[in-house]
Amino acid sequence: MDVEKYDDDLYNMQFVLDRSLKLDPARLIVVRPYDAATMKAVGIAARNGIVHPFLVGDRKRLKEETARFNIDPELFTIVDAGDDDLLERAASLYRDGEAEFIMKGMVGTALFMHVLLDPRWKIRTENLWCHVGMLEIPETKRVFLMSDGAINILPNFSRKMLIIKNTVEVARKIGMRKIRIAMLAAVEKVKLPAMPATLDAFLMKKFSKTGFFGDCEIAGPFALDNAIDTGKAVAKGIVGTVAGMANVLIVPNVETGNVIWKTITCLQNRSAAGVVVGGNCPIVVPSRSDDYSTKLLSIQFARLLL
């Protein structure tokens, strides 16, 4: 495919995320960054002026880790905390205005998110939280956003509405000029009784005509290939401005999103970035097994959303 045929400029993920290099450093809380991937990602982000990190954990261990990765002490602040009060100490930094966003290191996601949801820390809002991933498939000459592959397990129609609303806001912040949203499902035709994801996709396309989501296009249901490949869409007789040209993918459940993410990052060995949105600040929640590149790109992604 020829990049000139696309009317937006988001065809290279690194190019998009490197806009963060032009912004002032943001203050980032990093909880328990004891692994090499997190420390390397945070160190690079600090050296490049993307963030000023507050490293929360055991002071002695953090000093050893920063020395091991040759991170200038002037680039970070250590906040000493034991494992028993680690998460609350980190959350209080945000509440007290010491930092602007937060990232987890070697700590379980469920516990991390549970603590942050406590209203005391002023991170939670009335909005739905969801994970938005940024993916790149070079053959398509497009950068994709995908939601929700990490937080909402099996969202109903109402939750999907809020997931789309959050994702559209992210798309605008990163500079997508024409937002083309594909609702993914297993089959493209609605034949009652239809599978829930298929019916939701069909109804979401209709609902989008109300203007609830603003200036964007929503279509579906699509199988993944018909959403991102024009040739596949044409072969199945699927037409429209979103068919084969989507740059936002809304998955029907967390398993679908997780498999797409792991297929691209593990089987194809490509980078990705992910952020939890819907609260008062973006939250970087990488897998503990993610490499430093994915963690660094996720920090840059979050910085663009502040």
DAMO-V465674 format. One record per residue. N is the residue number from 1. SS is DSSP state (A for helix, B for strand, O for the rest). PHI is phi in whole degrees, -180 to 180 (999 if undefined). PSI is psi in radians with two decimals (* if undefined). Layout:
n | ss | phi | psi
N | SS | PHI | PSI
N | SS | PHI | PSI
//
This chain:
n | ss | phi | psi
1 | O | 999 | 2.57
2 | O | -99 | 2.18
3 | A | -60 | -0.49
4 | A | -65 | -0.35
5 | A | -75 | -0.24
6 | O | -92 | 2.50
7 | O | -99 | 0.21
8 | O | -128 | 2.86
9 | O | -103 | 0.23
10 | O | -92 | 1.29
11 | O | -116 | 0.00
12 | O | -142 | 2.03
13 | A | -65 | -0.72
14 | A | -63 | -0.68
15 | A | -62 | -0.76
16 | A | -63 | -0.86
17 | A | -73 | -0.44
18 | A | -71 | -0.09
19 | A | -63 | -0.41
20 | A | -64 | -0.39
21 | A | -69 | -0.34
22 | A | -92 | -0.05
23 | O | -97 | 2.81
24 | O | -68 | 2.61
25 | O | -59 | 2.37
26 | B | -103 | 2.65
27 | B | -87 | 2.08
28 | B | -116 | 2.23
29 | B | -88 | 2.23
30 | B | -121 | 2.05
31 | B | -93 | 2.05
32 | O | 58 | 1.00
33 | O | -84 | 1.15
34 | O | -92 | -0.14
35 | O | -95 | 2.72
36 | A | -63 | -0.70
37 | A | -64 | -0.79
38 | A | -66 | -0.80
39 | A | -63 | -0.72
40 | A | -65 | -0.76
41 | A | -63 | -0.80
42 | A | -66 | -0.69
43 | A | -62 | -0.78
44 | A | -64 | -0.75
45 | A | -62 | -0.66
46 | A | -70 | -0.78
47 | A | -63 | -0.55
48 | O | -87 | 0.07
49 | O | 75 | 0.34
50 | O | -81 | -0.68
51 | B | -140 | 2.77
52 | B | -111 | 1.91
53 | B | -84 | 2.47
54 | B | -105 | 1.89
55 | B | -90 | 2.03
56 | B | -106 | 2.09
57 | B | 165 | -2.83
58 | O | -69 | 2.11
59 | A | -58 | -0.81
60 | A | -61 | -0.80
61 | A | -66 | -0.70
62 | A | -66 | -0.67
63 | A | -63 | -0.69
64 | A | -65 | -0.71
65 | A | -69 | -0.74
66 | A | -67 | -0.61
67 | A | -67 | -0.67
68 | A | -64 | -0.58
69 | O | -99 | 0.19
70 | O | 55 | 0.78
71 | O | -92 | 2.19
72 | O | -58 | 2.17
73 | A | -57 | -0.42
74 | A | -70 | -0.28
75 | A | -89 | -0.13
76 | B | -145 | 2.89
77 | B | -125 | 2.26
78 | B | -93 | 2.29
79 | B | -115 | 1.90
80 | B | -72 | 2.23
81 | O | -156 | 2.44
82 | O | -84 | 2.92
83 | O | -63 | -0.44
84 | O | -73 | -0.49
85 | O | -124 | 0.31
86 | A | -57 | -0.92
87 | A | -71 | -0.70
88 | A | -68 | -0.63
89 | A | -63 | -0.73
90 | A | -66 | -0.79
91 | A | -64 | -0.60
92 | A | -68 | -0.49
93 | A | -62 | -0.72
94 | A | -68 | -0.81
95 | A | -57 | -0.66
96 | O | -87 | 0.11
97 | O | 79 | 0.26
98 | O | -77 | -0.41
99 | O | -146 | 2.91
100 | O | -109 | -0.38
101 | B | -156 | 3.06
102 | B | -140 | 2.61
103 | B | -140 | 2.52
104 | B | -99 | 2.54
105 | O | -108 | -2.05
106 | O | -87 | 1.28
107 | O | -148 | 2.56
108 | O | -65 | 2.43
109 | A | -63 | -0.77
110 | A | -60 | -0.82
111 | A | -66 | -0.75
112 | A | -57 | -0.89
113 | A | -69 | -0.63
114 | A | -60 | -0.76
115 | A | -66 | -0.77
116 | A | -66 | -0.42
117 | O | -73 | -0.23
118 | O | -63 | 2.17
119 | A | -57 | -0.35
120 | A | -58 | -0.51
121 | A | -91 | -0.08
122 | O | 62 | 0.49
123 | O | -97 | -0.68
124 | O | -71 | 2.50
125 | O | -127 | -3.02
126 | O | -79 | -0.16
127 | O | -74 | 2.72
128 | O | -73 | 2.36
129 | O | -85 | 2.45
130 | B | -152 | 2.79
131 | B | -95 | 2.31
132 | B | -118 | 2.10
133 | B | -101 | 2.56
134 | B | -113 | 2.19
135 | B | -129 | 2.73
136 | B | -132 | 2.20
137 | B | -120 | 1.68
138 | A | -53 | -0.59
139 | A | -62 | -0.43
140 | A | -89 | -0.20
141 | O | 57 | 0.65
142 | B | -142 | 2.59
143 | B | -95 | 2.37
144 | B | -112 | 2.57
145 | B | -106 | 2.53
146 | B | -138 | 2.38
147 | B | -152 | 2.51
148 | O | -119 | 2.09
149 | O | -106 | 0.31
150 | O | -149 | -0.50
151 | O | -109 | -1.02
152 | O | -88 | 2.03
153 | O | -72 | -0.96
154 | O | -141 | 1.33
155 | O | -67 | 2.43
156 | O | -82 | -3.07
157 | A | -59 | -0.75
158 | A | -63 | -0.74
159 | A | -67 | -0.65
160 | A | -62 | -0.63
161 | A | -57 | -0.80
162 | A | -71 | -0.61
163 | A | -61 | -0.78
164 | A | -64 | -0.74
165 | A | -59 | -0.80
166 | A | -61 | -0.76
167 | A | -69 | -0.64
168 | A | -63 | -0.70
169 | A | -62 | -0.73
170 | A | -62 | -0.78
171 | A | -58 | -0.71
172 | A | -68 | -0.69
173 | A | -66 | -0.56
174 | O | -89 | -0.01
175 | O | 99 | 0.30
176 | O | -69 | 2.10
177 | O | -84 | -0.68
178 | O | -121 | 1.95
179 | O | -97 | 2.01
180 | B | -118 | 1.89
181 | B | -103 | 2.20
182 | B | -107 | 2.19
183 | B | -87 | 2.01
184 | B | -87 | 2.51
185 | O | -156 | 3.11
186 | O | -80 | -0.54
187 | O | -131 | 2.76
188 | O | -97 | -0.29
189 | O | -105 | 2.41
190 | O | -94 | 1.95
191 | O | -132 | 1.91
192 | O | -68 | 2.46
193 | O | -75 | 2.17
194 | O | -94 | 2.72
195 | O | -62 | 2.52
196 | A | -53 | -0.76
197 | A | -65 | -0.64
198 | A | -66 | -0.80
199 | A | -67 | -0.75
200 | A | -58 | -0.73
201 | A | -63 | -0.78
202 | A | -62 | -0.79
203 | A | -70 | -0.59
204 | A | -66 | -0.65
205 | A | -60 | -0.76
206 | A | -66 | -0.77
207 | A | -64 | -0.56
208 | A | -61 | -0.38
209 | A | -69 | -0.24
210 | A | -74 | -0.28
211 | O | 90 | 0.12
212 | O | -59 | -0.59
213 | O | -96 | 0.00
214 | O | 79 | -2.65
215 | O | -82 | 1.55
216 | O | -159 | 2.90
217 | B | -115 | 2.32
218 | B | -125 | 2.29
219 | B | -143 | 2.86
220 | B | 156 | 3.10
221 | B | -76 | 2.59
222 | B | -128 | 2.44
223 | O | -75 | 2.78
224 | A | -57 | -0.76
225 | A | -63 | -0.67
226 | A | -73 | -0.35
227 | A | -79 | -0.57
228 | A | -113 | -0.17
229 | O | -126 | 2.01
230 | A | -64 | -0.64
231 | A | -61 | -0.75
232 | A | -65 | -0.69
233 | A | -65 | -0.78
234 | A | -62 | -0.71
235 | A | -60 | -0.53
236 | O | -98 | 0.10
237 | O | 71 | 0.45
238 | O | -95 | 2.14
239 | O | -121 | 2.99
240 | O | 124 | 2.91
241 | O | -75 | -0.30
242 | O | -93 | -0.53
243 | O | -55 | 2.06
244 | O | 74 | -0.04
245 | O | -126 | 0.22
246 | O | -63 | 2.52
247 | O | -122 | 0.03
248 | B | -132 | 2.25
249 | B | -115 | 2.19
250 | B | -108 | 2.00
251 | O | -88 | 2.67
252 | O | -77 | -0.39
253 | O | -160 | 2.95
254 | A | -67 | -0.55
255 | A | -64 | -0.73
256 | A | -62 | -0.83
257 | A | -63 | -0.71
258 | A | -64 | -0.72
259 | A | -67 | -0.73
260 | A | -61 | -0.80
261 | A | -60 | -0.87
262 | A | -70 | -0.53
263 | A | -63 | -0.76
264 | A | -74 | -0.75
265 | A | -82 | -0.60
266 | A | -96 | -0.96
267 | A | -74 | -0.64
268 | O | -99 | -0.10
269 | O | 55 | 0.75
270 | O | -110 | 2.73
271 | O | -81 | 2.76
272 | B | -150 | 2.96
273 | B | -141 | 2.54
274 | B | -146 | 2.51
275 | B | -143 | 2.49
276 | B | -91 | 2.23
277 | B | -123 | 2.96
278 | O | 114 | -0.27
279 | O | -98 | -2.91
280 | O | -76 | -0.20
281 | O | -149 | 2.71
282 | O | -69 | 2.55
283 | B | -123 | 2.18
284 | B | -92 | 2.00
285 | O | -127 | 1.21
286 | O | -73 | 2.77
287 | O | -69 | 2.56
288 | O | -64 | -0.30
289 | O | -94 | -0.08
290 | O | -64 | 2.58
291 | O | -80 | 3.02
292 | A | -65 | -0.55
293 | A | -63 | -0.81
294 | A | -63 | -0.67
295 | A | -70 | -0.67
296 | A | -67 | -0.79
297 | A | -63 | -0.60
298 | A | -68 | -0.65
299 | A | -62 | -0.78
300 | A | -63 | -0.72
301 | A | -58 | -0.88
302 | A | -61 | -0.68
303 | A | -61 | -0.63
304 | A | -68 | -0.36
305 | A | -92 | -0.10
306 | O | -71 | *
//
